[in-house]
Amino acid sequence: MADASSAPRRALWTWILPSALAAVLLYYSLRGVDWGTVWSTIAGARWRWIAMAAITTCASSLLRALRWRVLLNAAGRFDVLTVFWATMAGYLGNAFLPARAGELVRTFIISSRSTLTRTYVLTTALSERMMDAIALVLWSGVVLMGVHPKPVWLDQLSRTLAVGAGAGVLAVIVLPHTGGLCDAVIRRLPLPAGIRSHLTHFAGQILLGLKVFHDVKRFLAFSGFTVVIWCLDATGAMLAARGLDLDVGFAVAALLICGMGLGSALPSTPGYVGIYQFVAVSVLTPFGVSRDGALALVLVLQAIGYVVVTAFGVPGLYRFKGWRNAVAAG
C-alpha cells in the first residue's frame, strides 16, 4: 500500500516544483511587457528566415542523434534511423511530459531493440546531457571574452558554472576507474545478497556508460558533433532574430543558446516554459534587445522546436507503440 500511495505523491511533486519555478520566472520575465508589440513583432516576421531557422533545427536534431549513436555503438550496433527516431521521441517526451521523462522514453526504445541494459542506455543519455552542460559552460566563457559590454552577472555565473563543469569532467575521468571500490563498498552494505547483486550490476552499468568517453576517437567524434550542433543552434537563433528584425549577432545568439541549454537542466515544466522566457530577457536585454523583442524571439524559437519534435517525434513513438507500458513497468 505504501508503494501504491507514494507513486501519486511523486508524480504530484514532479509538477509542483517545476510549476512553482516557472510561475516565479514568468513573473519576473513578463513584467512591463507590451503583448501587443510582442504579437505584432511575430505577425510581421519574414517567414523565409524563420523557415531557415527551422531547417537548422532539423539538422541539429539529426546531428544529436548521430552523436548519441557514437556513445551507443561503444557497446552495440545501431543504424542511424533507429537512433534518430528514438532521439526525437525522447525530445517529444521532454516537450510534453514533466521531469524530463523523454530521457526514459528514448532509453526504453533503444534498450528494447538491443541487448543493452536500460541502465547503460540511460547512463549514455544522461552523460550526453552532462557533457553538453560542460561544453556550454566552456563555450559561454569563450564567447564572453569577445563580447562588449559584458553583463557582469553572466560573467560571474559563467565562472561559477566553470567549477561545476570541472567537477563533471573529473567525474567522467575518475569514476569509471572506481569499479573495484564500488564493489567493495556494496559488499559491506547490510543488504540481502540478491539486492547487493542487483546494486553491483547497476553500479557497473553506470560506470560502463561513463567509460565510453575514455576512447579517444569516440571522444573526438562526440566533441566534433557537439561543436557543430551548438553552432547550428546559435545560427538558428540568429536567423530567427533576423526574421523578426531584431539585431542579434552570432555571439549574442550563442550566449542565448548557452543560457537556454544550461537552464534546461533546472526542474521545468514541459517545454521549459518560464525558464526560456527568463533566460531570453536576462541575456538579450543587456545587448539592446527590448523585453518585447526578447520574448517574441524565444516564443518563435520554442514554436520551431515544438513543430520539429512533433513532426519527427510522433513517427518515432509510432515505431515503438509500447513505450508507455515499458516506461511504467520500468
C-alpha positions as CSV (number, residue, x, y, z in Angstrom):
1,M,0.0,0.0,0.0
2,A,2.9,2.4,0.8
3,D,4.3,2.0,-2.7
4,A,0.9,2.4,-4.3
5,S,0.3,5.6,-2.4
6,S,3.7,7.1,-2.8
7,A,3.6,6.9,-6.6
8,P,0.9,9.6,-7.0
9,R,2.8,11.8,-4.5
10,R,6.0,11.5,-6.5
11,A,4.0,12.3,-9.7
12,L,2.5,15.3,-8.0
13,W,5.9,16.7,-6.9
14,T,7.2,16.4,-10.5
15,W,4.5,19.0,-11.3
16,I,4.5,21.2,-8.2
17,L,8.2,22.2,-8.1
18,P,8.6,22.9,-11.8
19,S,5.3,24.8,-11.9
20,A,6.3,27.0,-9.0
21,L,9.6,27.8,-10.5
22,A,8.0,28.5,-13.9
23,A,5.5,30.9,-12.2
24,V,8.2,32.8,-10.4
25,L,10.4,33.1,-13.6
26,L,7.5,34.1,-15.7
27,Y,6.5,36.8,-13.2
28,Y,10.0,38.4,-13.5
29,S,10.2,37.9,-17.2
30,L,6.8,39.3,-18.2
31,R,6.7,42.5,-16.0
32,G,6.1,45.5,-18.2
33,V,5.8,43.6,-21.4
34,D,3.6,45.0,-24.1
35,W,1.9,42.0,-25.6
36,G,0.5,43.9,-28.5
37,T,4.1,44.7,-29.5
38,V,5.1,41.0,-29.0
39,W,2.4,39.7,-31.2
40,S,2.8,42.4,-33.9
41,T,6.6,41.5,-34.0
42,I,5.8,37.9,-34.5
43,A,3.0,38.6,-37.0
44,G,5.3,40.8,-39.1
45,A,8.0,38.2,-39.2
46,R,9.8,37.5,-42.5
47,W,8.9,33.8,-42.7
48,R,11.7,32.7,-45.1
49,W,14.2,33.5,-42.3
50,I,12.0,31.6,-39.8
51,A,11.9,28.6,-42.2
52,M,15.7,28.7,-42.5
53,A,15.9,28.6,-38.7
54,A,13.6,25.6,-38.7
55,I,15.9,23.8,-41.2
56,T,18.9,24.4,-38.9
57,T,16.9,22.9,-36.0
58,C,16.2,19.8,-38.1
59,A,19.8,19.5,-39.0
60,S,20.8,19.9,-35.3
61,S,18.3,17.2,-34.3
62,L,19.9,14.7,-36.8
63,L,23.4,15.5,-35.6
64,R,22.2,15.0,-32.0
65,A,21.0,11.5,-32.9
66,L,24.4,10.8,-34.7
67,R,26.2,12.0,-31.6
68,W,24.2,9.7,-29.2
69,R,24.8,6.9,-31.7
70,V,28.6,7.3,-31.2
71,L,28.1,6.5,-27.5
72,L,25.6,3.7,-28.0
73,N,27.8,2.0,-30.6
74,A,30.5,1.6,-28.0
75,A,28.6,-1.5,-26.8
76,G,26.2,-2.2,-29.6
77,R,25.4,-1.6,-33.3
78,F,22.6,0.8,-34.2
79,D,21.5,2.1,-37.5
80,V,21.1,5.9,-37.9
81,L,17.3,5.8,-38.3
82,T,16.7,3.8,-35.2
83,V,18.6,6.2,-33.0
84,F,17.1,9.2,-34.8
85,W,13.5,8.1,-34.2
86,A,14.3,7.2,-30.6
87,T,16.0,10.6,-30.1
88,M,13.1,12.6,-31.5
89,A,10.6,10.5,-29.5
90,G,12.6,11.4,-26.4
91,Y,12.6,15.1,-27.3
92,L,8.9,14.9,-27.8
93,G,8.5,13.5,-24.4
94,N,10.6,16.3,-22.9
95,A,8.4,18.8,-24.7
96,F,5.1,17.5,-23.3
97,L,6.0,15.5,-20.2
98,P,7.3,16.7,-16.8
99,A,10.6,15.7,-15.1
100,R,12.5,15.1,-18.5
101,A,10.5,11.9,-18.9
102,G,11.6,11.9,-22.6
103,E,15.0,10.6,-21.4
104,L,13.2,7.4,-20.2
105,V,11.2,7.2,-23.5
106,R,14.3,7.1,-25.7
107,T,16.1,4.8,-23.2
108,F,13.3,2.2,-23.4
109,I,13.1,2.4,-27.2
110,I,16.8,1.7,-27.6
111,S,17.0,-0.9,-24.9
112,S,14.0,-2.8,-26.4
113,R,15.9,-3.0,-29.7
114,S,19.2,-4.3,-28.4
115,T,20.8,-6.4,-25.7
116,L,21.9,-3.2,-23.8
117,T,20.5,-2.7,-20.4
118,R,18.2,0.2,-19.6
119,T,20.7,1.4,-17.0
120,Y,23.5,1.5,-19.5
121,V,21.4,3.3,-22.2
122,L,20.1,5.8,-19.7
123,T,23.6,6.5,-18.5
124,T,24.7,7.3,-22.0
125,A,21.7,9.6,-22.4
126,L,22.4,11.4,-19.1
127,S,26.2,11.5,-19.8
128,E,25.4,13.2,-23.1
129,R,23.4,15.8,-21.2
130,M,26.2,16.3,-18.7
131,M,28.8,16.7,-21.5
132,D,26.5,19.2,-23.2
133,A,26.4,21.3,-20.0
134,I,30.2,21.2,-19.7
135,A,30.5,22.3,-23.4
136,L,28.1,25.1,-22.9
137,V,29.9,26.5,-19.9
138,L,33.2,26.4,-21.8
139,W,31.6,27.9,-24.9
140,S,29.9,30.7,-22.9
141,G,33.3,31.6,-21.4
142,V,34.9,31.8,-24.8
143,V,32.1,33.9,-26.2
144,L,32.1,36.3,-23.2
145,M,35.8,37.1,-23.9
146,G,34.8,38.8,-27.1
147,V,31.5,40.4,-26.0
148,H,31.3,44.0,-25.1
149,P,29.6,45.3,-23.0
150,K,29.9,42.2,-20.9
151,P,26.9,41.5,-18.5
152,V,28.6,41.3,-15.0
153,W,26.1,38.8,-13.7
154,L,26.5,36.5,-16.7
155,D,30.3,36.7,-16.4
156,Q,30.1,35.8,-12.7
157,L,27.7,33.0,-13.4
158,S,29.9,31.5,-16.1
159,R,32.8,31.4,-13.7
160,T,30.7,29.7,-11.0
161,L,29.5,27.1,-13.5
162,A,33.0,26.5,-14.7
163,V,33.7,25.0,-11.3
164,G,30.8,22.6,-11.8
165,A,32.0,21.8,-15.3
166,G,35.4,21.0,-13.9
167,A,33.8,18.7,-11.4
168,G,31.9,17.0,-14.2
169,V,35.0,16.4,-16.2
170,L,36.8,15.0,-13.2
171,A,33.9,12.6,-12.6
172,V,33.9,11.3,-16.1
173,I,37.7,10.8,-15.9
174,V,37.8,9.2,-12.4
175,L,34.6,7.3,-11.8
176,P,35.0,4.6,-14.5
177,H,38.2,3.5,-12.6
178,T,36.4,3.1,-9.3
179,G,34.6,-0.2,-10.1
180,G,36.6,-2.2,-7.5
181,L,36.0,0.4,-4.8
182,C,32.2,0.4,-5.6
183,D,32.1,-3.4,-5.4
184,A,33.9,-3.4,-2.1
185,V,31.5,-0.7,-0.6
186,I,28.4,-2.6,-1.8
187,R,29.7,-5.9,-0.4
188,R,29.9,-4.3,3.0
189,L,26.4,-3.0,3.0
190,P,24.0,-4.8,5.3
191,L,21.7,-5.9,2.5
192,P,20.3,-9.3,1.3
193,A,22.6,-11.0,-1.2
194,G,20.1,-10.6,-4.1
195,I,19.8,-6.8,-3.6
196,R,23.6,-6.5,-3.3
197,S,23.9,-8.4,-6.6
198,H,21.5,-6.1,-8.4
199,L,23.1,-3.0,-6.9
200,T,26.6,-4.2,-8.1
201,H,25.2,-4.8,-11.6
202,F,23.5,-1.4,-11.6
203,A,26.7,0.5,-10.5
204,G,28.8,-1.4,-13.1
205,Q,26.4,-0.4,-15.9
206,I,26.6,3.2,-14.8
207,L,30.5,3.2,-14.8
208,L,30.5,1.4,-18.1
209,G,28.3,4.1,-19.6
210,L,30.7,6.8,-18.4
211,K,33.7,4.9,-19.7
212,V,32.7,5.4,-23.3
213,F,34.3,8.8,-23.2
214,H,37.7,7.2,-22.5
215,D,38.1,6.1,-26.1
216,V,40.0,9.0,-27.9
217,K,38.4,8.5,-31.3
218,R,34.9,8.3,-29.7
219,F,35.5,11.4,-27.6
220,L,36.8,13.4,-30.5
221,A,33.8,12.4,-32.7
222,F,31.4,13.3,-29.8
223,S,33.2,16.6,-29.3
224,G,33.1,17.4,-33.1
225,F,29.4,16.8,-33.2
226,T,28.9,18.9,-30.1
227,V,30.7,21.9,-31.6
228,V,28.7,21.7,-34.9
229,I,25.4,21.2,-33.0
230,W,25.7,24.3,-30.8
231,C,26.9,26.4,-33.7
232,L,23.9,25.4,-35.7
233,D,21.6,26.2,-32.8
234,A,23.2,29.6,-32.4
235,T,22.8,30.2,-36.2
236,G,19.2,29.2,-36.0
237,A,18.6,31.7,-33.2
238,M,20.3,34.4,-35.2
239,L,18.2,33.6,-38.3
240,A,15.0,33.7,-36.3
241,A,16.0,37.1,-34.8
242,R,16.7,38.4,-38.3
243,G,13.2,37.3,-39.4
244,L,11.8,39.4,-36.5
245,D,14.0,42.4,-37.4
246,L,16.0,42.1,-34.2
247,D,19.7,43.0,-34.0
248,V,21.2,39.7,-32.6
249,G,24.6,38.7,-33.8
250,F,26.2,35.3,-33.6
251,A,28.0,35.9,-30.3
252,V,24.8,37.1,-28.6
253,A,22.8,34.3,-30.1
254,A,25.4,31.9,-28.8
255,L,25.0,33.3,-25.3
256,L,21.2,32.9,-25.6
257,I,21.6,29.3,-26.6
258,C,24.1,28.7,-23.8
259,G,21.6,30.1,-21.3
260,M,18.7,28.1,-22.6
261,G,20.8,24.9,-22.7
262,L,22.0,25.4,-19.1
263,G,18.6,26.5,-18.0
264,S,17.1,23.3,-19.3
265,A,18.9,21.4,-16.5
266,L,16.6,23.1,-13.9
267,P,13.4,21.4,-12.8
268,S,11.0,22.5,-15.5
269,T,7.5,22.3,-16.9
270,P,7.1,20.7,-20.3
271,G,8.8,22.8,-23.0
272,Y,10.8,24.8,-20.4
273,V,8.1,27.4,-20.1
274,G,9.2,30.2,-17.7
275,I,12.9,29.2,-17.8
276,Y,13.4,30.1,-21.5
277,Q,11.5,33.3,-21.1
278,F,13.6,34.4,-18.2
279,V,16.8,33.4,-20.0
280,A,15.8,35.4,-23.1
281,V,15.0,38.5,-21.2
282,S,18.1,38.3,-19.0
283,V,20.6,37.6,-21.8
284,L,19.2,39.8,-24.6
285,T,18.2,43.0,-22.9
286,P,21.8,44.0,-21.9
287,F,22.6,44.0,-25.6
288,G,19.9,46.4,-26.6
289,V,17.0,44.0,-27.4
290,S,13.8,45.1,-25.8
291,R,11.9,42.7,-23.4
292,D,9.1,42.6,-26.0
293,G,11.6,41.6,-28.7
294,A,13.3,39.0,-26.5
295,L,10.0,37.4,-25.7
296,A,8.9,37.4,-29.3
297,L,12.2,35.7,-30.3
298,V,12.0,33.0,-27.6
299,L,8.4,32.3,-28.4
300,V,9.3,31.8,-32.0
301,L,12.2,29.5,-31.1
302,Q,10.0,27.4,-28.8
303,A,7.4,27.2,-31.6
304,I,10.0,26.0,-34.0
305,G,11.2,23.4,-31.5
306,Y,7.7,22.1,-30.9
307,V,7.0,21.8,-34.7
308,V,10.2,19.9,-35.3
309,V,9.9,17.5,-32.4
310,T,6.3,16.9,-33.2
311,A,6.9,16.3,-36.8
312,F,9.6,13.7,-36.1
313,G,8.8,12.6,-32.6
314,V,5.3,11.3,-33.3
315,P,6.5,8.9,-36.0
316,G,9.3,7.9,-33.6
317,L,6.7,7.0,-30.9
318,Y,4.6,5.1,-33.5
319,R,7.5,2.9,-34.3
320,F,7.5,1.8,-30.7
321,K,3.9,1.7,-29.7
322,G,4.5,0.1,-26.3
323,W,6.7,2.9,-24.9
324,R,4.1,3.9,-22.3
325,N,3.9,0.4,-20.9
326,A,7.6,0.0,-21.0
327,V,8.2,3.2,-19.0
328,A,5.5,2.3,-16.5
329,A,6.9,-1.2,-16.0
330,G,10.5,0.2,-15.6
